[in-house]
């Protein structure tokens, strides 16, 4: 109910967005085809399995996820939850995955995920107005820290770079 109210009457429309390139990297990951209703349970189990396999001393960054567009548009789709670690290795459902570099428009959602679609909507509107969106999975990074839950959302974009040639742009 809260998320429906925020969709119909969102808070201030301003959104901070950063355009950046996510580097290619090798991670430990669990992937699957998941129905929308099963996402929370599947996600929690994947995070627990990754954390059990890689202790704190092996971790080099926070959990992240890549989610196929079909998960949002069709109610089911591919999900990959990953953890950057010093030496990724396969075990059980865990695979070693090469994440390709990607240009993304990034914003941060603060708070629980029950209304994250509002932030997705604002970021999507920003991309339509300010960038060229491209097909590809959306990226999430679950930022560590005390206090409120924070999720960095990355929307794939085509990055246009101004080049300076002979002092002329």
Secondary structure, DSSP 8 states (H G I E B T S, - for coil): -HHHHHHHS-S------EEEEE--EEEEEEEEEEEGGGHHHHHHHHHHHHHHHS-GGGEEEEEEEEE-HHHHHTSEEEEEEEEEESS---BTTBEEEEE--EEEEEEEEES-GGGHHHHHHHHHHHHHHHSEE-SS-EEEEEE--SSS-EEEEEEEEE------BTTB-
